[in-house]
Amino acid sequence: MARFLGRIWFRALRQEGPPLPVGPCLVLLNHPNGLLDPLAAAALLDRRMGWLAKATLWHLAPLRPFLAAFKAIPVTRPKDGGATRESIQQSFHKVHEVLGQSGSVALFPEGVSHTGADLAPLKTGAARIALSYQGPLSIVPAGLVYGDRTTFRHSALLRLGEPILWDDLAALGAEPAAVGELTRRIEAALRPLTLHDANVRCLALAQEVAWLLAEDPGSRGNLEALRDRVRALVPRLASLPAEDLTVLEARVHAAQAWLRAKGLRPDQVGHPYPGAEVLRWLPGALLRLTTAALLAPAVLLAWPAYRLIGWAAVHFTDEGDQVATLKLLGGLLLYPLWALLLAVLGGLCWGWGAALLPPLALLAAGFGLPMLERVAEDLQAIRGFLRRRDPAVPELLEARRQLLEAFPELDAKP
């Protein structure tokens, strides 16, 4: 189910890092994007996981089939009320049962989804689960990175880390000192795998610079290269004098403003568009544009539902980490209803033989989505070609050269 839904929502899903160890594993992830986090991770992990989830999710009837499919284990959080020592121990016991059968369990040690630049303070539950388990256990940190977490058909990266060393703590059991030390080790292992950092200003600037150096469209950009560049750049930026940091911010923001005004991607600036490349691209682009024109009626049928879902998602929450969740759940609910409504209208207007046409058209629009995305890139390529001789291009290329000269680690390929 995760892989099916993941192929619908994400345009590109990528996993990096070592494979999961053999035997029971406790996989610990950051939590920046609501229910999209377990979806992306489950779609990419090479084994089925049990997922620790807050008990309040079971109050939402539409989520119960997904919770069952994901083998979710409920845990009552103190912040939700009703948490007791017995209820927490019961959740731990269920996790230990899965691990005892050589299974694996994934959880979010932050305990909450959020949009913060830094990791939220880690709860001690993950450490207590591990230290109270009787048997061999691998603790694996994993970082989730998104191209644009709120946007449909964007990219996601799951970066697995090396198992955390904790054998020296196992004999101590769930003693407070051991729990605190293991929690600190979990945080230290998790942070480098993500785009989280306590230095908010330098982290934001590092991400802006990394995107300016991206080689692909953001919807399918190389997020591992982006993560590597950001992790390398944050400490360098933090070491700069405040005046130099301000100057660099101003130059980056000026470049971003120019790109927005021209409607260009960073990777298009300075691209030479050689004749041979254009000739290779042209036949495919014409075929895609023709196919897109044929799909236009189906796309127009799907457009009202698509727009309504997007509008509802941003108006029913002001929490950025919940927007994608609302879009996904809204789409799963609204698109079948929209297809049913169009089918009924088609049957009433043109006879029940025509009732199948709207659902089939919506399916065609869905299956044609990857091709339509390529058409959008074709149109973007045309825009870049038309802007290739803009007077500001040489200045931006010189700024890029100076940036790579000042921070040579940015030019390193993953």
C-alpha atoms as one frame of an Amber mdcrd trajectory, in Angstrom:
protein
   0.000   0.000   0.000   2.812   2.407   0.895   4.551   1.847  -2.419   1.307
   2.292  -4.358   0.427   5.540  -2.570   4.062   6.653  -2.723   4.106   6.317
  -6.505   0.973   8.451  -6.659   2.121  11.235  -4.334   5.874  11.399  -4.967
   7.514  11.969  -8.292  10.869  10.650  -7.076  11.633   8.423  -4.072  15.223
   7.583  -3.221  16.972   5.656  -0.462  20.633   6.054   0.438  22.911   4.525
   3.042  23.717   1.000   4.221  21.084  -1.765   4.167  19.219  -2.570   7.345
  21.013  -5.136   9.518  19.707  -8.680   9.691  17.412  -9.351  12.628  15.234
  -7.083  14.748  15.720  -3.370  14.147  14.451  -0.224  15.782  14.401   2.412
  13.017  14.329   6.000  14.293  13.313   8.843  11.976  12.880  12.599  12.066
   9.295  13.792  11.674   8.911  16.869   9.413   5.810  16.009   7.358   2.940
  14.372   9.218   1.585  11.133   7.764   3.754  11.533   4.656   6.758  10.509
   6.772   5.680   6.903   7.455   4.346   6.691   3.894   7.675   7.694   2.315
   9.735   5.550   4.680   7.529   2.471   4.349   7.618   2.797   0.555  11.422
   2.780   0.599  12.406   0.387   3.393  13.179  -3.140   2.247  11.095  -4.811
   4.934   7.666  -4.367   6.477   7.721  -2.398   9.722   5.478  -2.019  12.688
   4.920   1.694  13.324   4.532   3.341  16.700   1.737   5.917  16.366  -0.107
   8.225  18.735  -3.315   6.655  20.022  -5.437   9.669  19.027  -5.093   8.689
  15.349  -7.476   5.789  15.978 -10.200   8.371  16.718 -10.194   9.319  13.015
 -12.250   6.678  11.183 -10.703   7.318   7.703  -7.253   6.522   9.104  -8.075
   3.176  10.684  -7.609   1.083   7.501  -4.202   2.684   6.973  -3.201   2.142
  10.607  -4.098  -1.532  10.247  -2.212  -1.845   6.959   0.879  -0.234   8.497
   0.730  -2.568  11.546   0.574   0.538  13.730   1.083   0.167  17.475  -0.823
   2.768  19.523   0.949   4.733  22.222  -0.781   7.222  24.507   1.322  10.355
  24.842   1.222  12.380  28.079   0.423  15.536  26.069  -2.752  13.873  24.723
  -4.012  12.987  28.203  -4.794   9.559  29.636  -1.228   8.268  29.573  -0.409
   5.976  32.480   2.589   3.873  33.361   0.538   0.789  32.514  -0.530   2.080
  29.068   3.042   2.993  28.165   4.355  -0.373  29.340   1.662  -2.085  27.277
   2.872  -0.229  24.156   6.471  -1.191  24.949   5.383  -4.819  25.390   3.759
  -4.831  21.920   6.940  -3.422  20.391   9.013  -6.078  22.189   6.692  -8.777
  20.846   7.346  -7.648  17.272  11.093  -7.440  17.882  11.070 -10.871  19.553
   9.719 -12.366  16.328  12.728 -10.895  14.447  10.496  -8.098  13.235  11.313
  -4.411  13.015   9.609  -1.325  14.388   9.891   2.284  13.239   9.140   5.330
  15.347   9.700   9.069  15.552  11.687   9.884  18.705  10.781  13.580  18.452
   7.256  12.496  19.327   5.662  15.188  17.184   5.611  16.309  13.563   6.805
  19.887  13.149   8.206  22.516  10.775  11.060  23.617  13.041  14.517  24.070
  11.572  16.087  22.019  14.363  15.130  18.612  15.670  12.539  18.803  18.427
  13.868  17.604  21.808  13.892  13.821  21.624  11.612  11.849  23.900  13.193
   9.043  25.895  10.767   6.359  24.689  13.052   4.978  21.970  15.933   4.567
  24.434  13.680   2.966  27.049  12.237   0.544  24.488  15.748  -0.551  23.489
  17.198  -0.743  27.004  14.238  -2.743  28.337  14.322  -5.264  25.482  15.860
  -8.646  26.260  17.682  -9.737  23.150  19.877  -8.548  20.290  18.660  -5.341
  18.690  20.005  -2.921  16.071  19.123   0.761  16.474  19.203   2.423  13.054
  18.870   6.210  12.575  17.168   7.409   9.390  16.704  10.922   8.020  13.850
  12.092   5.795  14.522  14.984   3.394  11.895  16.486   1.070  12.239  18.614
  -2.015   9.074  20.490  -1.038   7.105  18.745   1.656   3.755  20.410   0.932
   3.775  19.928  -2.846   2.159  17.063  -4.757   4.554  15.136  -7.037   7.763
  16.297  -5.431  10.768  14.268  -4.277  11.761  12.549  -1.044  14.979  11.009
   0.274  15.403   8.439   3.043  18.985   8.438   4.327  19.839   5.423   6.524
  22.756   5.678   8.930  25.035   3.118  10.508  23.580   1.287  13.533  24.137
   3.159  16.789  26.669   1.603  19.143  25.048   0.959  22.517  26.354  -2.408
  23.759  28.043  -0.671  26.697  24.650   0.566  27.891  22.624  -2.632  27.389
  23.593  -4.185  30.729  22.435  -1.084  32.626  18.814  -1.545  31.569  16.419
   1.380  31.578  18.333   3.306  34.252  17.913   7.103  33.899  21.612   7.656
  33.171  21.642   4.987  30.432  18.378   6.292  28.965  19.769   9.838  28.834
  23.050   8.750  27.245  21.380   6.582  24.599  18.955   9.410  23.767  21.946
  11.729  23.231  23.573   9.162  20.939  20.341   8.839  18.952  20.189  12.608
  18.424  23.860  12.774  17.418  23.338   9.987  14.867  20.069  11.379  13.506
  21.007  15.022  12.927  23.618  14.518  10.131  21.140  12.445   8.118  18.622
  15.290   7.933  18.388  18.974   7.082  17.913  19.930  10.737  20.280  22.222
  12.610  20.155  24.515  15.628  21.733  27.395  13.665  18.540  28.471  11.909
  20.023  31.381   9.966  22.973  29.443   8.572  20.795  26.415   7.825  18.336
  28.519   5.798  21.145  30.179   3.847  22.890  26.838   3.252  19.690  25.395
   1.774  19.204  28.434  -0.465  22.775  28.158  -1.743  22.444  24.403  -2.266
  19.281  24.866  -4.343  21.019  27.542  -6.407  23.586  24.887  -7.316  21.040
  22.154  -8.050  21.522  20.320 -11.337  17.896  19.206 -11.763  14.348  20.511
 -11.347  13.355  20.674  -7.713  10.579  18.119  -8.177  13.174  15.424  -8.922
  16.366  17.027  -7.682  19.230  15.059  -6.168  18.326  15.431  -2.502  21.367
  13.453  -1.368  23.640  15.994  -3.061  21.558  18.781  -1.528  21.859  17.249
   1.944  25.622  16.760   1.560  26.077  20.370   0.490  23.945  21.749   3.296
  25.697  19.653   5.964  29.096  20.762   4.641  28.113  24.413   4.335  26.415
  25.087   7.696  29.605  25.003   9.820  31.475  27.089   7.236  28.761  29.732
   7.253  28.645  29.707  11.042  32.358  30.572  11.106  31.944  33.665   8.909
  31.912  37.170  10.415  28.407  38.579  10.684  29.132  41.231   8.016  30.273
  38.619   5.469  27.238  36.473   6.186  24.934  39.452   5.589  26.639  40.245
   2.268  26.324  36.616   1.134  22.634  36.563   2.095  22.010  39.714   0.062
  23.705  38.254  -3.026  21.821  34.971  -2.759  18.485  36.737  -2.321  19.218
  38.994  -5.303  19.928  35.933  -7.469  16.716  34.283  -6.276  14.719  37.429
  -7.077  16.153  37.524 -10.612  15.287  33.853 -11.169  11.727  34.406  -9.971
  11.329  37.470 -12.185  12.582  35.569 -15.243  10.760  32.344 -14.389  13.965
  30.293 -14.575  15.438  27.426 -12.611  18.995  27.771 -11.295  20.227  24.899
 -13.478  19.134  26.772 -16.625  21.371  29.808 -16.054  24.300  29.642 -18.445
  23.182  26.448 -20.160  24.424  26.726 -23.768  21.535  24.836 -25.429  23.734
  23.380 -28.223  22.030  22.651 -31.521  22.549  18.876 -31.313  20.901  18.771
 -27.889  17.931  20.828 -29.101  17.469  18.557 -32.127  17.494  15.439 -29.921
  14.947  17.008 -27.565  12.574  18.415 -30.178  10.816  15.235 -31.515  10.037
  13.957 -28.025   8.841  17.389 -26.895   6.492  17.683 -29.885   5.091  14.204
 -29.228   4.540  15.016 -25.558   2.860  18.333 -26.377   0.537  16.587 -28.832
  -0.360  13.915 -26.279  -0.946  16.590 -23.640  -3.384  18.342 -25.972  -5.315
  15.064 -26.328  -5.391  14.665 -22.541  -6.547  18.236 -21.973 -10.265  17.340
 -21.569  -9.420  14.722 -18.924  -7.172  17.175 -17.104  -9.938  19.795 -17.114
 -12.312  17.268 -15.539  -9.826  16.577 -12.725  -8.850  20.229 -12.210 -11.800
  21.358  -9.994 -11.217  18.547  -7.477  -7.467  19.176  -7.518  -7.935  22.877
  -6.807 -10.517  22.234  -4.088  -8.187  19.819  -2.299  -5.324  22.331  -2.408
  -7.543  25.155  -1.174  -8.960  23.078   1.691  -5.511  21.867   2.794  -4.104
  25.369   3.274  -7.314  26.787   4.795  -8.001  24.030   7.322  -4.563  24.092
   8.929  -1.870  26.646   9.601   0.721  23.954  10.360   3.045  23.409   7.405
   3.783  19.808   8.355   0.080  18.878   8.022  -0.644  20.358   4.583   0.573
  17.335   2.615  -1.304  14.966   4.932  -4.568  16.834   4.324  -3.934  16.881
   0.569  -3.283  13.133   0.469  -6.282  12.185   2.607  -8.463  14.738   0.820
  -7.480  13.314  -2.554  -8.194   9.731  -1.476 -11.634  10.844  -0.313 -12.621
  13.504  -2.845 -11.446  12.042  -6.157 -13.658   8.910  -5.929 -16.604  11.113
  -4.912 -15.852  13.502  -7.776 -15.664  10.592 -10.226 -18.991   9.256  -8.909
 -20.647  12.668  -9.211 -19.442  13.121 -12.799 -20.578   9.600 -13.649 -24.064
  10.305 -12.316 -24.250  13.612 -14.182 -23.031  11.942 -17.369 -25.616   9.192
 -17.021 -28.456  11.642 -16.424 -27.477  13.888 -19.327 -26.346  11.445 -22.015
 -27.531   8.042 -20.910 -25.999   5.559 -18.538 -23.646   4.289 -21.199 -21.837
   7.593 -20.866 -21.481   7.213 -17.105 -18.175   5.387 -17.536 -16.556   8.201
 -19.475 -15.766  10.603 -16.583 -14.108   7.939 -14.353 -12.105   6.689 -17.336
 -11.064  10.258 -18.143  -9.893  10.797 -14.556  -7.893   7.566 -14.724  -6.334
   8.699 -17.998  -5.326  11.995 -16.384  -3.758  10.101 -13.487  -1.814   7.676
 -15.677  -0.749  10.570 -17.910   0.617  12.598 -15.001   4.321  11.684 -15.518
   4.063  12.670 -19.187   2.319  15.940 -18.265   5.155  16.692 -15.838   7.626
  16.216 -18.681   5.559  18.668 -20.744   5.880  21.227 -17.952   9.657  20.723
 -18.082   9.587  21.106 -21.871   7.843  24.459 -21.505  10.360  25.434 -18.829
  13.180  24.475 -21.196  11.704  26.750 -23.867  11.613  29.594 -21.353  15.242
  28.962 -20.464  16.229  28.922 -24.149  14.536  32.275 -24.729  16.298  33.797
 -21.697  19.740  32.384 -22.459  21.156  35.734 -23.640  19.825  37.830 -20.768
  22.414  40.506 -19.808  22.413  39.335 -16.177  23.535  35.778 -17.002  27.304
  36.475 -17.093  27.085  38.235 -13.736  25.246  35.298 -12.172  27.752  32.820
 -13.597  30.595  34.863 -12.137  28.827  34.905  -8.761  28.489  31.123  -8.971
  32.195  30.761  -9.776  33.130  32.938  -6.810  30.825  30.955  -4.548  32.398
  27.650  -5.549  35.841  29.175  -5.129  35.006  30.378  -1.619  33.321  27.086
  -0.656  34.986  24.336  -2.736  33.143  21.588  -0.846  29.963  22.704  -2.661
  31.368  21.385  -5.928  31.820  17.884  -4.553  29.557  15.272  -6.088  27.877
  12.674  -3.821
